[in-house]
Amino acid sequence: MRISLFAVRCAVVLFPALARSQSAADSAGIRAAALDYIDGWYAADGARMERALHPELAKRNVFSDSGGRSRLIQMSAMTLVQNTRSEGGSTIPIGQRTDSVRILDIYGGAASARVRAATWVDYMHLAKFNGRWRIINVLWENDPKPPAPTTR
């Protein structure tokens, strides 16, 4: 049986790509980690939040101070878990809570996801760590504040 050079080249090029492609199990694991994160926050369930995070997580937000200069807020996994346990988002009215998860990309053991929450969006980097998807980084952005009403 003779295999064409073209078929061999295709196999060499395509096989690694197929080996790195996402699986249904990966998508489910990523979604589960993202939901543990946001629904754990709403429920003030520190254990659920902790399950979603890598211990060296970095969560960040860029905001403008009163002088208009950009500033960086950051928190660790420990801080996020402690904040979740102490109240988390449990004061957010149930009708305002959203937990929409969109997987943006998966490549091997790395992934990006977007979570639409009550009044903010979280962009997450996740990694498959010891066989489980865990959140490594989060960059969040609050919803824009509506302009203040003007009076004449």
TAVEN-V426890 format. One record per helix or strand. SS is the DSSP state (H for helix, E for strand). FROM is the first residue (numbers start at 0). TO is the last residue. If there is no record, write none. Layout:
SS,FROM,TO
SS,FROM,TO
//
This chain:
H,4,19
H,23,42
H,45,51
E,52,63
E,69,75
H,76,85
H,93,95
E,99,106
E,109,115
E,119,128
E,131,141
//
